[in-house]
Amino acid sequence: MSVYTFSPEKNAKLIDERSISFEEIIAAIQDDQIVDILEHPNPEKYENQKIYVVSVKEYVYLVPFVINADGNIFLKTIIPSRKAKKKYS
């Protein structure tokens, strides 16, 4: 099983601004709610970064992540996406 890490400060900001937490995303990932894994559209700027497309509470979120040298998966942020909801629903 993968170990997921994230910034506690970013998590607090996401809860306040978007009403979603990294804990909810991790629970959805562990419950097989990943609907896709995308390559980052700007690989020059965001080298080694990919994007989980995760379904949570009847909505679809984009979650950029990197796999650290120790094998842990660092979640960068959570982006609600109407476009992804339309595509994957």
WORANOR-V162259 format. One line per field, one symbol per residue. ss: DSSP state (H for helix, E for strand, - for the rest). phi: phi as a letter, one per 40 degrees, with the letter a starting at -180 (. if undefined). burial: 1 if it has 24 or more other C-alpha atoms within 12 Angstrom, else 0. Layout:
# WORANOR-V162259
ss = ???
phi = ???
burial = ???
This chain:
# WORANOR-V162259
ss = ---EE--HHHHHHHHHHH---HHHHHHHHH---EEEEEE---------EEEEEEEE--EEEEEEEEE-----EEE---EE-HHHHHHH-
phi = .cbbbacccccccccccbfabccccccccccfcccabbcccbcccbcgbbbcbbcbfgbbbcbcabccdcgcbcccabbcbccccccbc
burial = 00011100001001000001111111011000111100000000000011111111001111111100000011111111000100000
